[in-house]
């Protein structure tokens, strides 16, 4: 029993010591915090005193300057009375300025929308951009078919006087866009068919002479003419029917030096009744085609020897020395 009582007394003594130590630690901590807070407030008070002292010195210097300038001290109260009013006006202006931004931002947004619409309208009204316009006109003279709406663009080919031109658009600068995507000058065309003369031009004569001197390439033999088979109506049983193609015509191509070229893309010499330009992805060079109703009135056989930027898809451009009407024809591929 004595041993148990001794142990309890020791435990109680230890608990009391721990409690006393905790209280002492808390007390010390509170004291340190109090000292820190006091120090902070004391620094604030000192800073405020220094600021007020500096303001007083500034006011004193201002008063001395006013006295030196001969200004009466009685005017200072009036100034002090007017200062609050000025401060009030400045505050009102500041408040108004802060209230304006919302309206200003809305106006700026509206202005930006208007400018954007005007910019888009300007871009869409480019005078060189063709507007859809469909009609048929005729070449009033020998005119250049160009790749773009301007004399600075490349010449695709020469359109002879009286040749029909299918128009799909026109620009504000005075150019027609043709079905092939090329352009001709509107003032050189006529809405009415133009009578053509039969007298050959120098370029046509040169082309004819060169054609006569050129070696004729081999082609399928034209069937003999009889009662049931006239020229241009050959037996198509051994041919592959392609479909209907749009038929146009081109002549000698003008060079930059003013002379004319009658050389094809394959290096042969253009020959009326034989040479045709086509889209080589559909009709490769050397392909022999048969047109039952030959627009030139020949036997209907043509060889793909040429191509051009305006000849795409189901479109054949036949070399001819004169002017002919654009048409559509059935086309067969000779196997």
C-alpha positions in Angstrom: 0.0 0.0 0.0 2.8 2.3 0.8 4.3 1.6 -2.7 1.0 2.5 -4.5 0.5 5.7 -2.6 4.0 6.8 -3.4 3.5 6.2 -7.1 0.3 8.3 -7.1 2.0 11.1 -5.5 4.8 11.1 -8.0 2.3 11.1 -10.9 0.4 14.0 -9.4 3.6 16.0 -9.0 4.5 15.4 -12.6 1.1 16.5 -13.9 1.3 19.7 -11.8 4.7 20.5 -13.2 3.5 20.0 -16.8 0.5 22.1 -16.2 2.6 24.9 -14.7 5.1 24.7 -17.5 2.2 25.0 -20.1 0.8 28.0 -18.3 4.1 29.6 -18.2 4.7 29.0 -21.9 1.3 30.5 -22.8 1.9 33.5 -20.7 5.2 34.1 -22.3 3.7 33.8 -25.7 0.9 36.2 -24.9 3.5 38.6 -23.6 5.6 38.4 -26.8 2.5 39.0 -28.9 1.5 42.0 -26.9 5.0 43.4 -27.2 4.8 42.9 -31.0 1.4 44.5 -31.4 2.5 47.4 -29.3 5.6 47.9 -31.4 3.6 47.9 -34.6 1.1 50.4 -33.3 3.9 52.5 -32.0 5.5 52.5 -35.5 2.2 53.5 -37.1 1.8 56.4 -34.6 5.3 57.6 -35.3 4.8 57.4 -39.0 1.5 59.4 -38.7 3.2 62.0 -36.6 6.0 62.3 -39.1 3.5 62.7 -41.9 1.5 65.4 -40.1 4.7 67.2 -39.3 5.7 67.1 -42.9 2.3 68.5 -43.9 2.5 71.2 -41.3 5.9 72.2 -42.6 4.6 72.3 -46.2 1.7 74.5 -45.1 4.0 76.7 -43.2 6.3 77.1 -46.2 3.2 77.9 -48.3 2.1 80.5 -45.9 5.5 82.1 -45.8 5.6 82.1 -49.6 2.2 83.8 -49.7 3.3 86.4 -47.2 6.4 87.1 -49.2 4.3 87.5 -52.3 2.1 90.0 -50.5 -1.0 87.8 -50.2 -3.1 88.4 -47.2 -3.6 85.5 -44.8 -7.4 86.2 -44.9 -7.6 84.7 -48.4 -6.5 81.3 -47.1 -9.9 80.4 -45.5 -11.6 81.2 -48.8 -9.2 78.9 -50.6 -9.8 76.2 -47.9 -13.6 76.6 -48.5 -13.3 76.4 -52.2 -11.1 73.3 -52.1 -13.8 71.0 -51.0 -16.0 72.2 -53.8 -13.2 71.6 -56.3 -12.6 68.2 -54.8 -16.3 67.4 -55.1 -16.3 68.4 -58.8 -13.3 66.3 -59.4 -15.0 63.4 -57.7 -18.1 63.8 -59.8 -16.0 63.9 -63.0 -14.1 60.8 -61.9 -17.4 59.0 -61.2 -18.8 60.1 -64.6 -15.6 58.9 -66.3 -16.0 55.5 -64.5 -19.6 55.3 -65.6 -18.9 56.1 -69.3 -16.7 53.0 -70.2 -19.7 50.7 -70.5 -21.4 52.9 -73.0 -18.1 53.6 -74.7 -17.4 49.9 -75.1 -20.8 49.3 -76.6 -20.3 52.1 -79.0 -16.8 50.8 -79.9 -18.3 47.3 -80.5 -21.0 48.8 -82.8 -18.4 50.8 -84.6 -16.1 47.8 -85.1 -19.1 45.8 -86.5 -19.9 48.6 -89.0 -16.2 48.8 -90.0 -16.0 45.0 -90.4 -19.2 45.1 -92.6 -17.8 47.9 -94.7 -14.5 46.0 -95.1 -16.3 42.9 -96.2 -18.4 44.9 -98.6 -15.2 46.5 -100.0 -13.6 43.1 -100.4 -16.7 41.6 -102.2 -17.0 44.6 -104.5 -13.5 44.2 -106.0 -13.9 45.7 -109.5 -11.9 42.8 -111.0 -14.1 40.1 -109.4 -16.7 39.0 -112.0 -20.4 39.1 -111.2 -22.6 36.4 -112.7 -23.9 37.5 -116.0 -25.0 35.1 -118.8 -25.3 36.1 -122.4 -23.8 35.4 -125.8 -21.7 37.9 -127.7 -19.6 37.9 -130.8 -16.0 39.1 -131.5 -16.2 42.4 -133.3 -12.6 41.9 -134.5 -9.7 39.6 -133.9 -9.4 39.9 -130.1 -7.2 38.2 -127.5 -8.7 35.7 -125.0 -6.7 36.3 -121.8 -6.3 34.3 -118.6 -7.4 37.3 -116.4 -9.3 40.6 -116.5 -6.5 42.8 -117.8 -4.1 43.3 -120.6 -1.2 42.2 -118.3 -2.5 38.6 -118.2 -1.3 35.9 -120.6 -3.0 35.4 -124.0 -4.7 32.0 -124.1 -5.6 32.2 -127.8 -6.8 34.6 -130.6 -10.6 34.9 -131.1 -11.4 35.7 -134.7 -13.9 38.2 -135.8 -17.5 36.9 -135.7 -16.7 34.0 -133.4 -19.4 33.4 -130.8 -18.4 33.9 -127.1 -20.5 32.4 -124.3 -20.3 34.7 -121.3 -20.8 33.7 -117.7 -19.8 36.9 -115.9 -18.5 40.4 -116.2 -16.4 42.8 -114.2 -16.8 46.4 -113.3 -13.6 47.1 -115.2 -15.1 46.1 -118.6 -14.2 42.4 -119.0 -16.4 39.4 -119.9 -15.7 36.0 -118.2 -16.1 33.2 -120.7 -17.4 29.7 -120.1 -13.8 28.5 -119.9 -12.9 30.9 -117.1 -10.9 33.3 -119.4 -11.6 36.9 -120.2 -12.3 39.2 -123.2 -12.6 43.0 -123.3 -16.3 43.9 -123.5 -15.8 46.9 -125.8 -14.4 44.6 -128.5 -17.5 42.4 -128.7 -20.9 42.8 -130.2 -24.3 41.6 -129.1 -25.3 41.0 -132.7 -23.6 38.4 -135.0 -20.8 40.0 -137.0 -20.5 39.4 -140.8 -17.1 38.0 -141.6 -15.1 38.3 -144.8 -13.7 35.3 -146.6 -10.4 37.0 -147.3 -7.7 35.2 -145.4 -5.4 37.1 -143.0 -1.6 36.8 -143.1 -1.6 34.5 -140.1 -4.3 32.3 -141.7 -2.4 32.1 -145.0 0.8 31.2 -143.1 -1.0 28.5 -141.1 -2.6 27.1 -144.3 0.8 26.9 -146.1 2.4 25.3 -143.0 -0.5 22.8 -142.8 -0.1 21.9 -146.4 3.6 21.3 -146.0 3.2 19.3 -142.7 3.2 15.5 -142.8 -0.2 14.1 -142.2 -0.3 11.7 -139.3 -1.8 8.3 -139.7 -5.5 8.0 -138.9 -8.2 5.4 -139.3 -9.3 5.0 -142.9 -12.6 6.8 -143.7 -15.2 4.3 -144.7 -16.2 4.4 -148.4 -19.2 6.6 -149.2 -22.3 4.7 -150.3 -26.0 5.2 -150.0 -26.1 4.4 -146.3 -22.8 5.8 -145.3 -21.8 9.4 -146.2 -18.7 11.3 -145.1 -18.8 11.9 -141.3 -21.1 9.0 -140.6 -18.6 6.1 -140.1 -19.5 2.8 -138.5 -19.0 3.4 -134.8 -19.4 -0.3 -133.7 -15.7 -0.7 -133.0 -15.4 2.6 -131.1 -16.0 3.6 -127.5 -18.7 6.2 -127.0 -17.5 8.9 -124.6 -20.5 11.3 -124.5 -21.3 14.8 -125.5 -18.5 17.3 -125.5 -18.5 21.1 -125.8 -16.8 22.1 -129.0 -14.9 25.4 -129.5 -12.3 26.5 -132.0 -8.9 28.1 -131.9 -6.5 29.5 -134.4 -2.8 30.4 -134.6 -1.5 31.7 -131.3 0.1 35.1 -131.2 3.6 35.4 -129.7 5.0 38.3 -127.7 6.9 39.5 -130.8 3.7 39.8 -132.8 4.2 36.6 -134.9 1.9 33.6 -134.8 2.6 30.1 -133.6 1.0 27.0 -135.1 3.0 24.4 -133.2 1.1 22.1 -130.8 2.1 21.1 -127.3 3.3 17.7 -128.7 5.6 19.5 -131.2 3.5 18.8 -134.3 2.2 21.5 -136.7 -1.5 22.5 -136.3 -3.6 21.1 -139.1 -7.3 22.0 -139.7 -9.4 18.9 -139.8 -6.9 16.9 -137.7 -5.6 18.8 -134.6 -7.7 19.1 -131.5 -6.8 20.3 -128.0 -8.3 18.3 -125.1 -7.9 17.6 -121.4 -5.1 15.1 -121.3 -6.3 13.6 -118.1 -9.4 12.4 -120.0 -8.0 12.2 -123.6 -4.3 11.6 -123.5 -2.1 13.0 -126.3 -2.3 10.9 -129.5 -5.9 9.8 -128.8 -7.9 9.6 -132.0 -11.5 10.9 -131.7 -14.4 10.6 -134.0 -17.2 13.2 -134.2 -20.1 11.9 -136.3 -21.3 15.5 -137.1 -18.0 17.1 -137.8 -18.4 20.9 -137.2 -15.8 21.6 -139.9 -17.7 19.4 -142.4 -14.8 16.9 -142.7 -14.6 13.2 -142.1 -15.0 13.6 -138.3 -11.6 12.1 -137.2 -9.3 14.2 -135.0 -6.1 13.5 -133.1 -5.4 15.0 -129.7 -2.2 17.0 -130.2 -2.7 20.0 -128.1 -4.0 21.2 -124.8 -4.6 24.6 -123.0 -5.5 26.1 -119.7 -9.1 26.7 -120.7 -9.7 23.2 -122.0 -10.9 21.0 -119.1 -13.3 18.1 -118.8 -15.7 17.3 -121.6 -14.4 20.1 -123.8 -12.6 19.9 -127.1 -10.9 22.8 -128.8 -10.6 22.2 -132.6 -7.9 24.0 -134.6 -9.5 26.0 -137.5 -8.3 28.7 -139.8 -11.6 30.5 -139.9 -14.4 31.3 -137.5 -17.0 28.7 -136.5 -19.9 28.6 -134.1 -19.5 26.9 -130.8 -21.5 23.7 -130.5 -21.9 20.4 -128.7 -21.2 17.0 -130.4 -21.2 13.3 -129.6 -17.6 12.0 -129.3 -16.3 8.5 -129.9 -12.9 7.2 -128.9 -11.3 5.2 -131.8 -9.8 2.0 -130.3 
